[in-house]
Amino acid sequence: MDLAQVSALSVPLAATEHDQVQRAAAAAGQSVEEFVRAAVLDAAIDPFRDALDQAADAVARAAEDRIQHDYAD
């Protein structure tokens, strides 16, 4: 896959940057296409994952802050 063919993802890379991506993909044992796809998806998911983590933390804090009374004898 030539990244230049994907208009939504086309990013001009310098020759050294292109080589860097190829070396990173090879080190990860992936094709350049697989490596770039995974990197793009990871970058897109991170803000969502962070928002979920923040929401989970807020819910946990709210549960800790609740005062519970046990009036049953």
Backbone bond lengths (Angstrom), bond angles and torsions (degrees), N, CA, C in turn:
res aa  C-N    CA-C-N  psi(-1)  N-CA   C-N-CA  omega(-1)  CA-C   N-CA-C  phi
1 M - - - 1.451 - - 1.521 107.99 -
2 D 1.287 116.14 128.38 1.458 121.37 176.96 1.516 107.39 -93.66
3 L 1.336 116.67 119.48 1.460 119.85 -177.24 1.514 112.51 -60.07
4 A 1.304 117.81 -26.32 1.463 120.57 179.30 1.526 111.12 -65.63
5 Q 1.336 117.37 -22.06 1.466 120.74 -179.53 1.525 111.83 -79.00
6 V 1.273 118.25 -17.46 1.455 121.89 -179.00 1.521 107.46 -96.86
7 S 1.320 116.62 99.36 1.466 119.92 -173.00 1.521 112.88 -63.15
8 A 1.308 117.83 -37.46 1.460 119.72 -177.99 1.524 111.87 -69.68
9 L 1.323 116.88 -23.81 1.453 120.59 -177.19 1.527 112.87 -114.02
10 S 1.307 116.57 6.96 1.458 117.37 -176.32 1.521 110.49 -72.26
11 V 1.294 113.45 126.31 1.447 121.85 -179.62 1.517 106.83 -135.32
12 P 1.319 116.91 126.79 1.462 116.94 179.11 1.528 110.20 -70.14
13 L 1.315 115.63 127.32 1.450 121.24 178.05 1.516 109.23 -115.21
14 A 1.296 115.65 138.68 1.454 120.32 172.86 1.525 107.38 -71.25
15 A 1.297 117.11 162.44 1.465 121.29 -178.96 1.524 110.93 -58.31
16 T 1.315 117.38 -40.13 1.469 119.84 179.91 1.522 111.16 -67.45
17 E 1.335 116.76 -35.94 1.465 120.50 177.88 1.520 110.45 -67.80
18 H 1.318 116.05 -41.10 1.461 120.79 178.74 1.527 109.68 -61.79
19 D 1.318 117.29 -44.20 1.466 121.62 177.12 1.526 110.88 -61.53
20 Q 1.319 115.71 -39.32 1.466 121.56 179.55 1.526 110.50 -61.63
21 V 1.325 116.62 -43.72 1.468 121.30 178.91 1.519 110.05 -64.55
22 Q 1.330 116.62 -42.23 1.463 119.94 179.57 1.532 111.28 -63.79
23 R 1.318 117.43 -41.52 1.470 120.72 178.29 1.529 110.92 -65.85
24 A 1.318 117.04 -41.51 1.469 120.70 179.55 1.523 110.65 -64.40
25 A 1.317 116.97 -41.13 1.465 121.08 178.59 1.522 110.11 -63.60
26 A 1.316 116.74 -44.07 1.464 120.48 179.32 1.528 110.47 -63.43
27 A 1.323 117.39 -40.51 1.463 121.30 179.11 1.525 111.31 -64.68
28 A 1.324 116.14 -32.06 1.467 120.93 179.32 1.523 111.61 -83.77
29 G 1.333 116.68 -5.51 1.458 120.23 -179.31 1.515 112.81 72.73
30 Q 1.325 116.33 29.33 1.461 121.40 -178.11 1.526 109.53 -125.23
31 S 1.326 114.41 160.03 1.456 118.37 170.63 1.524 107.54 -72.50
32 V 1.316 116.33 163.80 1.463 120.08 178.09 1.524 109.62 -59.28
33 E 1.329 116.88 -40.04 1.461 120.97 -179.20 1.519 111.53 -62.30
34 E 1.356 115.97 -46.07 1.466 119.62 179.47 1.525 111.02 -64.39
35 F 1.321 116.16 -41.70 1.454 121.22 -178.15 1.522 111.25 -63.59
36 V 1.335 116.11 -47.28 1.466 120.31 -179.00 1.521 110.42 -66.20
37 R 1.322 117.01 -41.23 1.468 120.64 179.10 1.520 110.10 -59.95
38 A 1.333 116.62 -47.82 1.463 120.60 -179.93 1.527 111.24 -62.24
39 A 1.329 116.88 -40.79 1.468 120.39 -179.86 1.526 111.05 -65.32
40 V 1.316 116.72 -41.99 1.466 120.75 -179.94 1.528 110.33 -65.66
41 L 1.318 116.41 -45.10 1.466 119.58 -179.68 1.518 111.55 -66.56
42 D 1.330 117.49 -40.11 1.468 120.19 176.96 1.523 110.94 -61.21
43 A 1.310 116.61 -42.07 1.466 120.63 179.61 1.528 110.73 -65.45
44 A 1.319 116.60 -35.66 1.466 120.18 -179.67 1.520 111.37 -74.62
45 I 1.309 117.78 -31.00 1.456 121.68 -177.08 1.519 111.57 -80.55
46 D 1.313 118.34 -32.90 1.463 121.78 -174.94 1.530 113.91 -50.74
47 P 1.348 120.20 -48.52 1.473 118.26 179.29 1.530 112.15 -60.90
48 F 1.310 116.86 -37.22 1.461 120.72 178.87 1.531 109.74 -66.70
49 R 1.332 116.62 -44.42 1.456 121.03 179.29 1.528 110.42 -62.62
50 D 1.324 116.49 -41.28 1.462 120.40 177.99 1.525 111.39 -62.17
51 A 1.330 116.46 -42.07 1.466 120.53 178.90 1.529 110.46 -63.45
52 L 1.338 116.42 -40.24 1.469 119.46 178.28 1.525 110.89 -65.21
53 D 1.329 116.15 -42.00 1.468 119.58 178.07 1.525 111.07 -61.62
54 Q 1.316 116.53 -42.12 1.460 120.41 179.31 1.524 110.99 -64.37
55 A 1.319 116.37 -40.59 1.462 120.07 178.82 1.524 110.69 -65.15
56 A 1.331 116.74 -41.41 1.461 120.31 179.06 1.527 110.63 -64.00
57 D 1.337 116.41 -40.79 1.465 120.13 177.31 1.522 111.33 -63.12
58 A 1.327 116.99 -41.24 1.463 121.07 -179.85 1.524 110.82 -64.49
59 V 1.321 116.83 -40.53 1.467 120.80 178.51 1.521 109.92 -65.89
60 A 1.321 116.87 -42.05 1.470 120.09 179.49 1.528 110.76 -64.24
61 R 1.329 117.41 -41.77 1.475 120.35 177.93 1.517 110.70 -63.91
62 A 1.316 116.95 -41.18 1.464 120.37 -179.78 1.526 109.90 -63.57
63 A 1.312 116.50 -39.24 1.473 119.63 179.08 1.517 110.63 -67.14
64 E 1.323 117.69 -37.20 1.465 121.11 178.89 1.525 111.30 -69.44
65 D 1.323 116.74 -33.10 1.458 121.39 -176.75 1.523 112.92 -77.77
66 R 1.326 117.06 -17.61 1.456 119.68 -179.57 1.514 110.37 -67.48
67 I 1.279 116.10 137.21 1.457 121.37 175.94 1.523 107.08 -91.72
68 Q 1.298 115.89 123.65 1.453 119.75 179.90 1.528 108.89 -109.56
69 H 1.321 115.46 133.40 1.457 121.30 179.44 1.515 108.15 -116.75
70 D 1.288 114.99 135.73 1.458 119.90 177.21 1.525 107.48 -115.47
71 Y 1.332 114.87 98.93 1.459 119.97 -177.57 1.521 112.85 -93.08
72 A 1.311 116.60 -2.37 1.473 118.81 -178.57 1.526 109.73 -75.15
73 D 1.301 115.53 138.81 1.471 120.34 178.68 1.492 110.48 -101.00
